[in-house]
Amino acid sequence: MKATFAEKVLVFYRQLDGFSGLPEGIEVLNPYKDGSATYELAARFYEKFYADTASRYLIIGINPGRFGGAVTGVPFTDPKRYIEQCGLEYNGIMTHEPSSVFVYEMIDAFGGPAAFYSQFYINSMFPLALTYKGKNYNYYDSAELSKLLRPAIIENLKQQISLGTALDICFCLGKKNYEFLQKLNLEYQFFKEIIPLEHPRYIVQYRSKDKAAFIQKYLRAFHSVGVK
């Protein structure tokens, strides 16, 4: 019997390992160890929204935030959104990720989590949270770090595609993230086209007054590929 999208995602999470030899002060957080509380939270989410074999469009972020994906195991989903928007049980520490607020407002405008996740799958260029001196860090914030993580990022993209994501279009969040992915795509031809979108963190931090316009921009981008 063919594995469901959910089953393949959970296998992917279980095989993630830690990374050593990174620049001083940078740490990798891997919450997905089989049997961990975060892994179980992720399992509930994927088993609810991805228990089928349908293909999805990949939306690729940077790397998980320590208050969102690193807590619930679901990209751009903090505990409040996990409970209230996804309808799932959560008994852990309550954290708040501003990006998650924007993403779920956009998802509501699309038609809600069930409609959205039936057609889209969100992950990251680097699938684990990164911190520098206890604060969120991006894989491209250091040239040394991005060079060290490049092989892992390439392998991660190959694995995300193998889950059953579309190869014609990929949506990429963040300008620098898009530039990095574009260079890799020229070499590896992962996708026919990559559509860039402003990163939710940028929107809530610097363009919050224009949030409604950015939500509409996201929706126009999604609808442009025939998604309803």
N, C-alpha and C positions, 0 to 999 in steps of 0.2 A: 504494500500500500504506500502511495506517495506521501512523503512527509509534508506536514502543513507548514505554512510560512512561520507560524509561531514556534513549531518544533525546531526548525532550522535556526531561527534567531537564538533560541535558548541554548542550542548546541554551540553556536558561535560564542555566546557569552561565557559558557563554562570553560572553553578552551583558552580564554585570555590569560596571559601570564603577566607578571610584573616585569619591569625593565630596570636594568642596572647600568652603571657607567654613565649616568646623566650628569650634566653640569651641577656644581655644588649649589645646594639650596632648593633644587627642583625635585619634587616628589611626584610619583604616580600613584593614584588611588584606584585600586581595583576592588570594587564592592561586589563583583559577580561570582565569587567563589561558590561552587555548588553547595547548596544548603544554607547559605548566608541569608539573613533577613532581606537584604536588598535583592538578591537573586529571586527569592520567593515573591517579592512584590512585583518584580519584572515579569515573572512567570504568570501571575494573575492577569496582568495587563495584556500580555501577548496572547494568552489563551482566550481572553475575552474578545479582542479585536482582530486577531490574525489567525483564527482557527480554520483556515481554508488554504487553497493552493493558488489563489489568484495572484497575478503580478501586481506590483505597485511602482509608482514613481518614487525615486529616491530623492529626499531632501537632505542635503549634507551640510552639517554644521561644522564647527571648529573642533572642540573637544568638550565633554560634559562639564557642567558647572558643579561645584562641590555642594551647592544647596538644592540642586534640582536632580539631574540624572544620576549623580553620585549617591543620592539618598533613596530615591524611588526605583532606580534602575531604568527609568524611562526618560529619554531625551526631552528637554524643555518641559518637564513635568515635575513640579514641586509637590509636597504632600497635600496642600490644599486643593490643587487642581486634580490630583490623583483621586481624592475623596469626592469632591463636589462635581467635577466635570466628567470623570471617568466612572464614577459610581462604584469605587472599590474601597475595601476596608484597609485602614492604615492605623497602626497603634504606636508608631515610633515618635521620634522627636519632630516637632513641627518646624520647618524651615521655609524661607520665602525666597523665591528667585524671580526678579522682575521680568526676565525674558519669558518666563512661563505664563505670566499674566497676559502679555501681548499675544503669545502663540495661541492660547485658548480663547481669547477674544476673536482672533482670526478664525479659529476652528469653529466657533459658534456661528460666525458670519457665513462660513462655508455650508453649515448645515448640521453641525454637532460632531462629536468624536466618532460615532459609528460610521457616519457618511464619509468623514475625512479619512479615517484610518483604513477604510475599505479600499482606498485608492492611493494612499501615500504612506510611505515608511520613512521615518526620520532617524538618522544616525549621524556620525561625525567622521571627519577626516582621520582623527586619532580617537579611538573609542573609549579611552579612559580619561578620568579627570586629572589635570595637572595643576600643581600648586608651586608657588615660589614664596618661601618664607610664610607659608600659611594662607596665601591669597591666590585666587584664581589666576591661572597663567595659560597663555595660548601657545600652541606648538610652534608658531612662527615668531614669537616674541624675541627669540634668540636665534641667530643664524646657526650657532653651534648646535642648538637643540633641534632645529628643523632638519639639519643635515643628518644628525644621529637618528632621528625618527623617520626619515624618508623611506627606508625599506619597510618599516612597519606600516606606514601610511599606505604604501603601494599594495602591500599584502592585504591590508584592511579593505581597501577599495575592491580588490578582487573578490574578497569574501562577501562583502555587501552585495555585489552584483550576483554572486552565486546563490543568494537567498531567493532570488526571483524578482529582481528589480528591472525596470524597463531600461533598454540600452539606447533608445532614441533620444530621450530627454532626461537630464538631471537638473535639479534646482540646487543652487549653491548659496549659502548664507554668509554674507560678509565679503567686503572688497578684497582684502588680503587673502582670505581663504579662496576666493574665486581665482585670483591671480596664480596662486600656488597650484590649484587643481587644473587650471588651463594648461600650465606648463607640463604637468604630468600627463594630461590628456593628449597633448600633441605627440608625446612619446609613446603612450600605451594605447591610445584610441579606446578608452573606456566607453565614452558616450559620443553620439553623433552631434549633440548640442548641449551646452551647459547654459542655463538661464540664471543670471545672478540676481539676488535679492538682498536688500539691506538686512543686516543682522538684527534680530530682535533686541539685543542688548544696546546696540547703537540707537535704535529707534526710541527705546524707553529712556535712555540716558540723555540723548542730545536732541531728539525730535519728538518729544512726547506730545506737543501740541498738534502735530501732524499725524498722530497715530491712526486716525480713521482713514486718512488718505493712503497710508502705507498698507493697511488691511485691504483696501480696495486694490492696491497694486499687486499684492500677493494673489488675490482672487482672480484678477485679470490674467496674471501669468499662468495660474493653474487652468483656467478656462480656455486659454489659448491653445492648449494641447488636446482639447476635446473633452476634458473632465467636466462633468456637470454637477 
